[in-house]
Amino acid sequence: QVQLVESGGGLVQPGGSLRLSCAAPGSILSLYPMGWYRQAPGNQRELVAGVTSSGGTRYADSVKGRFTISRDNVLNMVYLQMNSLKPEDAAVYYCNHWPPNPRYWGQGTQVTVSS
């Protein structure tokens, strides 16, 4: 069974940076387009960024120019570099296939942006 494991979240001040990581023990992420999603309290889960198997990317308008999604197919990892974080970026961040497979939602990693 595929398990996606997110890490790297934490508390950061506005303007700060975090790098999220996604691992998938037992799966080969390089075969799939992958995405980072987030869900803030009271909001629906939304796509933040997606990366195709060949490296093509798409970003939500709210994070363009600040976030960068990348993948390392050798290490079987997907990353989300988040710079210039804003309070409205605070949420639980998840990785999943892109589009998402409902069976593969993990626990996510909490990102809190506060001074």
ROTOR-17907 format. One record per residue: residue in three letters; residue number from 1; x, y, z of N, C-alpha, C in turn. Coordinates in steps of 0.1 Angstrom, whole numbers, plus 5000, padded with zeros to 4 digits. Example, Ala and Ser with C-alpha at 12.3 -4.5 7.8 and 13.67 -1.06 7.14 Angstrom:
<pts>
@residu = ALA | num = 1 | n.xx = 5132 | n.yy = 4943 | n.zz = 5078 | ca.xx = 5123 | ca.yy = 4955 | ca.zz = 5078 | c.xx = 5132 | c.yy = 4967 | c.zz = 5078
@residu = SER | num = 2 | n.xx = 5128 | n.yy = 4978 | n.zz = 5071 | ca.xx = 5137 | ca.yy = 4989 | ca.zz = 5071 | c.xx = 5129 | c.yy = 5000 | c.zz = 5079
</pts>
This chain:
<pts>
@residu = GLN | num = 1 | n.xx = 5008 | n.yy = 4988 | n.zz = 5000 | ca.xx = 5000 | ca.yy = 5000 | ca.zz = 5000 | c.xx = 5009 | c.yy = 5012 | c.zz = 5000
@residu = VAL | num = 2 | n.xx = 5005 | n.yy = 5022 | n.zz = 4991 | ca.xx = 5013 | ca.yy = 5034 | ca.zz = 4990 | c.xx = 5010 | c.yy = 5043 | c.zz = 5002
@residu = GLN | num = 3 | n.xx = 5021 | n.yy = 5048 | n.zz = 5008 | ca.xx = 5020 | ca.yy = 5057 | ca.zz = 5019 | c.xx = 5028 | c.yy = 5070 | c.zz = 5015
@residu = LEU | num = 4 | n.xx = 5022 | n.yy = 5081 | n.zz = 5016 | ca.xx = 5029 | ca.yy = 5094 | ca.zz = 5013 | c.xx = 5032 | c.yy = 5100 | c.zz = 5026
@residu = VAL | num = 5 | n.xx = 5044 | n.yy = 5104 | n.zz = 5029 | ca.xx = 5049 | ca.yy = 5110 | ca.zz = 5042 | c.xx = 5054 | c.yy = 5124 | c.zz = 5039
@residu = GLU | num = 6 | n.xx = 5047 | n.yy = 5133 | n.zz = 5045 | ca.xx = 5052 | ca.yy = 5147 | ca.zz = 5044 | c.xx = 5059 | c.yy = 5151 | c.zz = 5057
@residu = SER | num = 7 | n.xx = 5069 | n.yy = 5160 | n.zz = 5055 | ca.xx = 5077 | ca.yy = 5165 | ca.zz = 5066 | c.xx = 5082 | c.yy = 5179 | c.zz = 5062
@residu = GLY | num = 8 | n.xx = 5087 | n.yy = 5186 | n.zz = 5073 | ca.xx = 5093 | ca.yy = 5199 | ca.zz = 5070 | c.xx = 5085 | c.yy = 5211 | c.zz = 5075
@residu = GLY | num = 9 | n.xx = 5073 | n.yy = 5209 | n.zz = 5079 | ca.xx = 5065 | ca.yy = 5220 | ca.zz = 5084 | c.xx = 5070 | c.yy = 5225 | c.zz = 5097
@residu = GLY | num = 10 | n.xx = 5064 | n.yy = 5236 | n.zz = 5101 | ca.xx = 5068 | ca.yy = 5242 | ca.zz = 5114 | c.xx = 5063 | c.yy = 5256 | c.zz = 5115
@residu = LEU | num = 11 | n.xx = 5068 | n.yy = 5263 | n.zz = 5125 | ca.xx = 5064 | ca.yy = 5277 | ca.zz = 5128 | c.xx = 5075 | c.yy = 5286 | c.zz = 5122
@residu = VAL | num = 12 | n.xx = 5070 | n.yy = 5296 | n.zz = 5114 | ca.xx = 5079 | ca.yy = 5305 | ca.zz = 5108 | c.xx = 5073 | c.yy = 5319 | c.zz = 5108
@residu = GLN | num = 13 | n.xx = 5082 | n.yy = 5329 | n.zz = 5109 | ca.xx = 5077 | ca.yy = 5343 | ca.zz = 5108 | c.xx = 5073 | c.yy = 5347 | c.zz = 5094
@residu = PRO | num = 14 | n.xx = 5064 | n.yy = 5357 | n.zz = 5093 | ca.xx = 5061 | ca.yy = 5362 | ca.zz = 5079 | c.xx = 5074 | c.yy = 5366 | c.zz = 5072
@residu = GLY | num = 15 | n.xx = 5075 | n.yy = 5363 | n.zz = 5060 | ca.xx = 5087 | ca.yy = 5365 | ca.zz = 5052 | c.xx = 5097 | c.yy = 5354 | c.zz = 5053
@residu = GLY | num = 16 | n.xx = 5095 | n.yy = 5344 | n.zz = 5061 | ca.xx = 5104 | ca.yy = 5333 | ca.zz = 5063 | c.xx = 5102 | c.yy = 5323 | c.zz = 5052
@residu = SER | num = 17 | n.xx = 5110 | n.yy = 5312 | n.zz = 5053 | ca.xx = 5110 | ca.yy = 5301 | ca.zz = 5044 | c.xx = 5110 | c.yy = 5288 | c.zz = 5051
@residu = LEU | num = 18 | n.xx = 5104 | n.yy = 5278 | n.zz = 5043 | ca.xx = 5104 | ca.yy = 5264 | ca.zz = 5048 | c.xx = 5105 | c.yy = 5256 | c.zz = 5035
@residu = ARG | num = 19 | n.xx = 5111 | n.yy = 5244 | n.zz = 5037 | ca.xx = 5111 | ca.yy = 5234 | ca.zz = 5026 | c.xx = 5104 | c.yy = 5221 | c.zz = 5031
@residu = LEU | num = 20 | n.xx = 5094 | n.yy = 5218 | n.zz = 5024 | ca.xx = 5086 | ca.yy = 5206 | ca.zz = 5027 | c.xx = 5092 | c.yy = 5194 | c.zz = 5018
@residu = SER | num = 21 | n.xx = 5091 | n.yy = 5183 | n.zz = 5024 | ca.xx = 5095 | ca.yy = 5171 | ca.zz = 5017 | c.xx = 5084 | c.yy = 5160 | c.zz = 5017
@residu = CYS | num = 22 | n.xx = 5084 | n.yy = 5152 | n.zz = 5006 | ca.xx = 5074 | ca.yy = 5142 | ca.zz = 5005 | c.xx = 5081 | c.yy = 5129 | c.zz = 5001
@residu = ALA | num = 23 | n.xx = 5080 | n.yy = 5119 | n.zz = 5009 | ca.xx = 5086 | ca.yy = 5106 | ca.zz = 5006 | c.xx = 5075 | c.yy = 5096 | c.zz = 5004
@residu = ALA | num = 24 | n.xx = 5078 | n.yy = 5085 | n.zz = 4997 | ca.xx = 5068 | ca.yy = 5075 | ca.zz = 4994 | c.xx = 5074 | c.yy = 5061 | c.zz = 4994
@residu = PRO | num = 25 | n.xx = 5077 | n.yy = 5056 | n.zz = 5006 | ca.xx = 5082 | ca.yy = 5043 | ca.zz = 5008 | c.xx = 5073 | c.yy = 5033 | c.zz = 5001
@residu = GLY | num = 26 | n.xx = 5079 | n.yy = 5024 | n.zz = 4992 | ca.xx = 5071 | ca.yy = 5014 | ca.zz = 4986 | c.xx = 5065 | c.yy = 5018 | c.zz = 4973
@residu = SER | num = 27 | n.xx = 5067 | n.yy = 5031 | n.zz = 4969 | ca.xx = 5062 | ca.yy = 5035 | ca.zz = 4956 | c.xx = 5073 | c.yy = 5042 | c.zz = 4948
@residu = ILE | num = 28 | n.xx = 5070 | n.yy = 5044 | n.zz = 4935 | ca.xx = 5080 | ca.yy = 5050 | ca.zz = 4926 | c.xx = 5073 | c.yy = 5063 | c.zz = 4922
@residu = LEU | num = 29 | n.xx = 5077 | n.yy = 5074 | n.zz = 4929 | ca.xx = 5071 | ca.yy = 5087 | ca.zz = 4926 | c.xx = 5073 | c.yy = 5092 | c.zz = 4912
@residu = SER | num = 30 | n.xx = 5085 | n.yy = 5088 | n.zz = 4906 | ca.xx = 5089 | ca.yy = 5093 | ca.zz = 4893 | c.xx = 5079 | c.yy = 5089 | c.zz = 4882
@residu = LEU | num = 31 | n.xx = 5070 | n.yy = 5079 | n.zz = 4885 | ca.xx = 5061 | ca.yy = 5075 | ca.zz = 4875 | c.xx = 5049 | c.yy = 5084 | c.zz = 4874
@residu = TYR | num = 32 | n.xx = 5047 | n.yy = 5093 | n.zz = 4884 | ca.xx = 5034 | ca.yy = 5100 | ca.zz = 4885 | c.xx = 5037 | c.yy = 5115 | c.zz = 4885
@residu = PRO | num = 33 | n.xx = 5027 | n.yy = 5123 | n.zz = 4880 | ca.xx = 5027 | ca.yy = 5137 | ca.zz = 4883 | c.xx = 5024 | c.yy = 5138 | c.zz = 4898
@residu = MET | num = 34 | n.xx = 5030 | n.yy = 5147 | n.zz = 4905 | ca.xx = 5028 | ca.yy = 5149 | ca.zz = 4919 | c.xx = 5024 | c.yy = 5163 | c.zz = 4922
@residu = GLY | num = 35 | n.xx = 5017 | n.yy = 5165 | n.zz = 4933 | ca.xx = 5012 | ca.yy = 5178 | ca.zz = 4937 | c.xx = 5014 | c.yy = 5180 | c.zz = 4952
@residu = TRP | num = 36 | n.xx = 5015 | n.yy = 5193 | n.zz = 4955 | ca.xx = 5014 | ca.yy = 5197 | ca.zz = 4969 | c.xx = 5000 | c.yy = 5204 | c.zz = 4971
@residu = TYR | num = 37 | n.xx = 4993 | n.yy = 5201 | n.zz = 4981 | ca.xx = 4980 | ca.yy = 5206 | ca.zz = 4984 | c.xx = 4981 | c.yy = 5212 | c.zz = 4998
@residu = ARG | num = 38 | n.xx = 4971 | n.yy = 5220 | n.zz = 5001 | ca.xx = 4970 | ca.yy = 5226 | ca.zz = 5015 | c.xx = 4955 | c.yy = 5227 | c.zz = 5019
@residu = GLN | num = 39 | n.xx = 4953 | n.yy = 5227 | n.zz = 5032 | ca.xx = 4940 | ca.yy = 5229 | ca.zz = 5037 | c.xx = 4941 | c.yy = 5237 | c.zz = 5050
@residu = ALA | num = 40 | n.xx = 4935 | n.yy = 5248 | n.zz = 5050 | ca.xx = 4934 | ca.yy = 5257 | ca.zz = 5062 | c.xx = 4921 | c.yy = 5254 | c.zz = 5068
@residu = PRO | num = 41 | n.xx = 4920 | n.yy = 5257 | n.zz = 5081 | ca.xx = 4907 | ca.yy = 5255 | ca.zz = 5088 | c.xx = 4895 | c.yy = 5262 | c.zz = 5081
@residu = GLY | num = 42 | n.xx = 4885 | n.yy = 5255 | n.zz = 5079 | ca.xx = 4873 | ca.yy = 5261 | ca.zz = 5073 | c.xx = 4874 | c.yy = 5262 | c.zz = 5058
@residu = ASN | num = 43 | n.xx = 4885 | n.yy = 5258 | n.zz = 5052 | ca.xx = 4886 | ca.yy = 5259 | ca.zz = 5037 | c.xx = 4887 | c.yy = 5245 | c.zz = 5031
@residu = GLN | num = 44 | n.xx = 4884 | n.yy = 5244 | n.zz = 5018 | ca.xx = 4886 | ca.yy = 5232 | ca.zz = 5011 | c.xx = 4901 | c.yy = 5230 | c.zz = 5008
@residu = ARG | num = 45 | n.xx = 4905 | n.yy = 5217 | n.zz = 5006 | ca.xx = 4919 | ca.yy = 5214 | ca.zz = 5002 | c.xx = 4921 | c.yy = 5220 | c.zz = 4988
@residu = GLU | num = 46 | n.xx = 4932 | n.yy = 5226 | n.zz = 4986 | ca.xx = 4935 | ca.yy = 5232 | ca.zz = 4973 | c.xx = 4949 | c.yy = 5228 | c.zz = 4968
@residu = LEU | num = 47 | n.xx = 4950 | n.yy = 5228 | n.zz = 4955 | ca.xx = 4963 | ca.yy = 5225 | ca.zz = 4949 | c.xx = 4972 | c.yy = 5237 | c.zz = 4950
@residu = VAL | num = 48 | n.xx = 4983 | n.yy = 5235 | n.zz = 4955 | ca.xx = 4993 | ca.yy = 5246 | ca.zz = 4956 | c.xx = 5003 | c.yy = 5246 | c.zz = 4945
@residu = ALA | num = 49 | n.xx = 5008 | n.yy = 5234 | n.zz = 4941 | ca.xx = 5017 | ca.yy = 5233 | ca.zz = 4930 | c.xx = 5017 | c.yy = 5219 | c.zz = 4926
@residu = GLY | num = 50 | n.xx = 5020 | n.yy = 5217 | n.zz = 4913 | ca.xx = 5021 | ca.yy = 5204 | ca.zz = 4907 | c.xx = 5033 | c.yy = 5203 | c.zz = 4898
@residu = VAL | num = 51 | n.xx = 5038 | n.yy = 5191 | n.zz = 4897 | ca.xx = 5050 | ca.yy = 5188 | ca.zz = 4888 | c.xx = 5047 | c.yy = 5175 | c.zz = 4881
@residu = THR | num = 52 | n.xx = 5049 | n.yy = 5176 | n.zz = 4868 | ca.xx = 5048 | ca.yy = 5164 | ca.zz = 4859 | c.xx = 5060 | c.yy = 5155 | c.zz = 4861
@residu = SER | num = 53 | n.xx = 5058 | n.yy = 5143 | n.zz = 4855 | ca.xx = 5070 | ca.yy = 5133 | ca.zz = 4855 | c.xx = 5082 | c.yy = 5139 | c.zz = 4848
@residu = SER | num = 54 | n.xx = 5080 | n.yy = 5148 | n.zz = 4838 | ca.xx = 5091 | ca.yy = 5153 | ca.zz = 4831 | c.xx = 5096 | c.yy = 5167 | c.zz = 4837
@residu = GLY | num = 55 | n.xx = 5089 | n.yy = 5171 | n.zz = 4847 | ca.xx = 5094 | ca.yy = 5184 | ca.zz = 4854 | c.xx = 5086 | c.yy = 5196 | c.zz = 4851
@residu = GLY | num = 56 | n.xx = 5076 | n.yy = 5195 | n.zz = 4843 | ca.xx = 5067 | ca.yy = 5207 | ca.zz = 4841 | c.xx = 5060 | c.yy = 5210 | c.zz = 4853
@residu = THR | num = 57 | n.xx = 5057 | n.yy = 5223 | n.zz = 4856 | ca.xx = 5051 | ca.yy = 5227 | ca.zz = 4868 | c.xx = 5039 | c.yy = 5236 | c.zz = 4866
@residu = ARG | num = 58 | n.xx = 5031 | n.yy = 5237 | n.zz = 4876 | ca.xx = 5019 | ca.yy = 5246 | ca.zz = 4877 | c.xx = 5018 | c.yy = 5250 | c.zz = 4891
@residu = TYR | num = 59 | n.xx = 5014 | n.yy = 5263 | n.zz = 4893 | ca.xx = 5013 | ca.yy = 5269 | ca.zz = 4906 | c.xx = 4999 | c.yy = 5276 | c.zz = 4908
@residu = ALA | num = 60 | n.xx = 4994 | n.yy = 5276 | n.zz = 4920 | ca.xx = 4983 | ca.yy = 5284 | ca.zz = 4923 | c.xx = 4987 | c.yy = 5299 | c.zz = 4922
@residu = ASP | num = 61 | n.xx = 4978 | n.yy = 5307 | n.zz = 4917 | ca.xx = 4982 | ca.yy = 5321 | ca.zz = 4916 | c.xx = 4987 | c.yy = 5327 | c.zz = 4929
@residu = SER | num = 62 | n.xx = 4982 | n.yy = 5323 | n.zz = 4940 | ca.xx = 4986 | ca.yy = 5329 | ca.zz = 4953 | c.xx = 5000 | c.yy = 5326 | c.zz = 4957
@residu = VAL | num = 63 | n.xx = 5006 | n.yy = 5316 | n.zz = 4951 | ca.xx = 5020 | ca.yy = 5312 | ca.zz = 4955 | c.xx = 5030 | c.yy = 5314 | c.zz = 4944
@residu = LYS | num = 64 | n.xx = 5026 | n.yy = 5318 | n.zz = 4932 | ca.xx = 5035 | ca.yy = 5320 | ca.zz = 4921 | c.xx = 5046 | c.yy = 5330 | c.zz = 4924
@residu = GLY | num = 65 | n.xx = 5058 | n.yy = 5327 | n.zz = 4921 | ca.xx = 5070 | ca.yy = 5335 | ca.zz = 4924 | c.xx = 5075 | c.yy = 5334 | c.zz = 4938
@residu = ARG | num = 66 | n.xx = 5068 | n.yy = 5326 | n.zz = 4947 | ca.xx = 5072 | ca.yy = 5324 | ca.zz = 4960 | c.xx = 5076 | c.yy = 5310 | c.zz = 4963
@residu = PHE | num = 67 | n.xx = 5068 | n.yy = 5301 | n.zz = 4958 | ca.xx = 5069 | ca.yy = 5286 | ca.zz = 4960 | c.xx = 5075 | c.yy = 5280 | c.zz = 4948
@residu = THR | num = 68 | n.xx = 5083 | n.yy = 5269 | n.zz = 4950 | ca.xx = 5089 | ca.yy = 5261 | ca.zz = 4940 | c.xx = 5088 | c.yy = 5247 | c.zz = 4943
@residu = ILE | num = 69 | n.xx = 5081 | n.yy = 5239 | n.zz = 4934 | ca.xx = 5080 | ca.yy = 5225 | ca.zz = 4935 | c.xx = 5091 | c.yy = 5218 | c.zz = 4927
@residu = SER | num = 70 | n.xx = 5096 | n.yy = 5208 | n.zz = 4933 | ca.xx = 5107 | ca.yy = 5200 | ca.zz = 4925 | c.xx = 5106 | c.yy = 5186 | c.zz = 4929
@residu = ARG | num = 71 | n.xx = 5113 | n.yy = 5178 | n.zz = 4921 | ca.xx = 5113 | ca.yy = 5164 | ca.zz = 4924 | c.xx = 5127 | c.yy = 5158 | c.zz = 4922
@residu = ASP | num = 72 | n.xx = 5130 | n.yy = 5148 | n.zz = 4929 | ca.xx = 5143 | ca.yy = 5141 | ca.zz = 4928 | c.xx = 5139 | c.yy = 5126 | c.zz = 4925
@residu = ASN | num = 73 | n.xx = 5140 | n.yy = 5122 | n.zz = 4913 | ca.xx = 5135 | ca.yy = 5109 | ca.zz = 4909 | c.xx = 5145 | c.yy = 5098 | c.zz = 4914
@residu = VAL | num = 74 | n.xx = 5157 | n.yy = 5102 | n.zz = 4916 | ca.xx = 5167 | ca.yy = 5092 | ca.zz = 4921 | c.xx = 5164 | c.yy = 5089 | c.zz = 4936
@residu = LEU | num = 75 | n.xx = 5162 | n.yy = 5100 | n.zz = 4944 | ca.xx = 5159 | ca.yy = 5098 | ca.zz = 4958 | c.xx = 5144 | c.yy = 5095 | c.zz = 4960
@residu = ASN | num = 76 | n.xx = 5136 | n.yy = 5096 | n.zz = 4950 | ca.xx = 5122 | ca.yy = 5093 | ca.zz = 4951 | c.xx = 5115 | c.yy = 5103 | c.zz = 4961
@residu = MET | num = 77 | n.xx = 5118 | n.yy = 5116 | n.zz = 4959 | ca.xx = 5113 | ca.yy = 5126 | ca.zz = 4968 | c.xx = 5106 | c.yy = 5137 | c.zz = 4959
@residu = VAL | num = 78 | n.xx = 5097 | n.yy = 5144 | n.zz = 4966 | ca.xx = 5091 | ca.yy = 5156 | ca.zz = 4960 | c.xx = 5093 | c.yy = 5167 | c.zz = 4971
@residu = TYR | num = 79 | n.xx = 5096 | n.yy = 5179 | n.zz = 4966 | ca.xx = 5098 | ca.yy = 5190 | ca.zz = 4976 | c.xx = 5090 | c.yy = 5202 | c.zz = 4972
@residu = LEU | num = 80 | n.xx = 5088 | n.yy = 5210 | n.zz = 4982 | ca.xx = 5081 | ca.yy = 5223 | ca.zz = 4980 | c.xx = 5089 | c.yy = 5234 | c.zz = 4988
@residu = GLN | num = 81 | n.xx = 5096 | n.yy = 5242 | n.zz = 4981 | ca.xx = 5104 | ca.yy = 5253 | ca.zz = 4987 | c.xx = 5094 | c.yy = 5265 | c.zz = 4988
@residu = MET | num = 82 | n.xx = 5092 | n.yy = 5270 | n.zz = 5000 | ca.xx = 5083 | ca.yy = 5281 | ca.zz = 5002 | c.xx = 5091 | c.yy = 5293 | c.zz = 5008
@residu = ASN | num = 83 | n.xx = 5091 | n.yy = 5303 | n.zz = 5000 | ca.xx = 5097 | ca.yy = 5316 | ca.zz = 5004 | c.xx = 5087 | c.yy = 5327 | c.zz = 5006
@residu = SER | num = 84 | n.xx = 5091 | n.yy = 5337 | n.zz = 5013 | ca.xx = 5083 | ca.yy = 5349 | ca.zz = 5015 | c.xx = 5069 | c.yy = 5345 | c.zz = 5020
@residu = LEU | num = 85 | n.xx = 5069 | n.yy = 5336 | n.zz = 5031 | ca.xx = 5057 | ca.yy = 5331 | ca.zz = 5036 | c.xx = 5048 | c.yy = 5342 | c.zz = 5042
@residu = LYS | num = 86 | n.xx = 5035 | n.yy = 5340 | n.zz = 5040 | ca.xx = 5025 | ca.yy = 5350 | ca.zz = 5045 | c.xx = 5016 | c.yy = 5343 | c.zz = 5055
@residu = PRO | num = 87 | n.xx = 5010 | n.yy = 5350 | n.zz = 5064 | ca.xx = 5000 | ca.yy = 5344 | ca.zz = 5073 | c.xx = 4990 | c.yy = 5335 | c.zz = 5066
@residu = GLU | num = 88 | n.xx = 4986 | n.yy = 5340 | n.zz = 5054 | ca.xx = 4975 | ca.yy = 5332 | ca.zz = 5047 | c.xx = 4980 | c.yy = 5319 | c.zz = 5041
@residu = ASP | num = 89 | n.xx = 4993 | n.yy = 5317 | n.zz = 5042 | ca.xx = 4999 | ca.yy = 5304 | ca.zz = 5037 | c.xx = 4998 | c.yy = 5293 | c.zz = 5048
@residu = ALA | num = 90 | n.xx = 4994 | n.yy = 5297 | n.zz = 5060 | ca.xx = 4993 | ca.yy = 5287 | ca.zz = 5071 | c.xx = 4982 | c.yy = 5277 | c.zz = 5068
@residu = ALA | num = 91 | n.xx = 4986 | n.yy = 5264 | n.zz = 5069 | ca.xx = 4977 | ca.yy = 5253 | ca.zz = 5066 | c.xx = 4984 | c.yy = 5240 | c.zz = 5069
@residu = VAL | num = 92 | n.xx = 4976 | n.yy = 5229 | n.zz = 5067 | ca.xx = 4983 | ca.yy = 5216 | ca.zz = 5067 | c.xx = 4986 | c.yy = 5213 | c.zz = 5052
@residu = TYR | num = 93 | n.xx = 4998 | n.yy = 5210 | n.zz = 5049 | ca.xx = 5002 | ca.yy = 5207 | ca.zz = 5036 | c.xx = 5004 | c.yy = 5192 | c.zz = 5033
@residu = TYR | num = 94 | n.xx = 4999 | n.yy = 5188 | n.zz = 5022 | ca.xx = 4999 | ca.yy = 5174 | ca.zz = 5018 | c.xx = 5005 | c.yy = 5172 | c.zz = 5005
@residu = CYS | num = 95 | n.xx = 5011 | n.yy = 5160 | n.zz = 5003 | ca.xx = 5015 | ca.yy = 5157 | ca.zz = 4989 | c.xx = 5006 | c.yy = 5145 | c.zz = 4985
@residu = ASN | num = 96 | n.xx = 5004 | n.yy = 5144 | n.zz = 4972 | ca.xx = 4996 | ca.yy = 5133 | ca.zz = 4966 | c.xx = 4999 | c.yy = 5133 | c.zz = 4951
@residu = HIS | num = 97 | n.xx = 4994 | n.yy = 5124 | n.zz = 4944 | ca.xx = 4994 | ca.yy = 5124 | ca.zz = 4930 | c.xx = 4987 | c.yy = 5137 | c.zz = 4925
@residu = TRP | num = 98 | n.xx = 4989 | n.yy = 5140 | n.zz = 4912 | ca.xx = 4983 | ca.yy = 5152 | ca.zz = 4906 | c.xx = 4977 | c.yy = 5147 | c.zz = 4893
@residu = PRO | num = 99 | n.xx = 4963 | n.yy = 5146 | n.zz = 4892 | ca.xx = 4954 | ca.yy = 5149 | ca.zz = 4903 | c.xx = 4955 | c.yy = 5139 | c.zz = 4914
@residu = PRO | num = 100 | n.xx = 4949 | n.yy = 5143 | n.zz = 4926 | ca.xx = 4951 | ca.yy = 5134 | ca.zz = 4938 | c.xx = 4943 | c.yy = 5121 | c.zz = 4937
@residu = ASN | num = 101 | n.xx = 4949 | n.yy = 5111 | n.zz = 4943 | ca.xx = 4943 | ca.yy = 5098 | ca.zz = 4945 | c.xx = 4938 | c.yy = 5098 | c.zz = 4960
@residu = PRO | num = 102 | n.xx = 4924 | n.yy = 5097 | n.zz = 4961 | ca.xx = 4919 | ca.yy = 5098 | ca.zz = 4975 | c.xx = 4924 | c.yy = 5088 | c.zz = 4985
@residu = ARG | num = 103 | n.xx = 4930 | n.yy = 5077 | n.zz = 4980 | ca.xx = 4935 | ca.yy = 5066 | ca.zz = 4989 | c.xx = 4948 | c.yy = 5070 | c.zz = 4995
@residu = TYR | num = 104 | n.xx = 4955 | n.yy = 5080 | n.zz = 4989 | ca.xx = 4969 | ca.yy = 5083 | ca.zz = 4993 | c.xx = 4971 | c.yy = 5095 | c.zz = 5002
@residu = TRP | num = 105 | n.xx = 4960 | n.yy = 5102 | n.zz = 5007 | ca.xx = 4962 | ca.yy = 5113 | ca.zz = 5016 | c.xx = 4969 | c.yy = 5108 | c.zz = 5028
@residu = GLY | num = 106 | n.xx = 4980 | n.yy = 5115 | n.zz = 5032 | ca.xx = 4987 | ca.yy = 5112 | ca.zz = 5044 | c.xx = 4983 | c.yy = 5121 | c.zz = 5055
@residu = GLN | num = 107 | n.xx = 4991 | n.yy = 5122 | n.zz = 5065 | ca.xx = 4988 | ca.yy = 5130 | ca.zz = 5077 | c.xx = 4991 | c.yy = 5145 | c.zz = 5074
@residu = GLY | num = 108 | n.xx = 4999 | n.yy = 5148 | n.zz = 5065 | ca.xx = 5002 | ca.yy = 5162 | ca.zz = 5062 | c.xx = 5012 | c.yy = 5167 | c.zz = 5072
@residu = THR | num = 109 | n.xx = 5017 | n.yy = 5179 | n.zz = 5069 | ca.xx = 5026 | ca.yy = 5186 | ca.zz = 5078 | c.xx = 5021 | c.yy = 5201 | c.zz = 5080
@residu = GLN | num = 110 | n.xx = 5021 | n.yy = 5205 | n.zz = 5092 | ca.xx = 5015 | ca.yy = 5218 | ca.zz = 5096 | c.xx = 5025 | c.yy = 5229 | c.zz = 5093
@residu = VAL | num = 111 | n.xx = 5020 | n.yy = 5239 | n.zz = 5087 | ca.xx = 5028 | ca.yy = 5251 | ca.zz = 5085 | c.xx = 5021 | c.yy = 5263 | c.zz = 5092
@residu = THR | num = 112 | n.xx = 5027 | n.yy = 5269 | n.zz = 5101 | ca.xx = 5022 | ca.yy = 5280 | ca.zz = 5108 | c.xx = 5030 | c.yy = 5293 | c.zz = 5105
@residu = VAL | num = 113 | n.xx = 5024 | n.yy = 5303 | n.zz = 5101 | ca.xx = 5031 | ca.yy = 5316 | ca.zz = 5098 | c.xx = 5026 | c.yy = 5326 | c.zz = 5107
@residu = SER | num = 114 | n.xx = 5035 | n.yy = 5330 | n.zz = 5117 | ca.xx = 5030 | ca.yy = 5340 | ca.zz = 5127 | c.xx = 5042 | c.yy = 5347 | c.zz = 5133
@residu = SER | num = 115 | n.xx = 5041 | n.yy = 5359 | n.zz = 5137 | ca.xx = 5051 | ca.yy = 5366 | ca.zz = 5143 | c.xx = 5050 | c.yy = 5365 | c.zz = 5159
</pts>
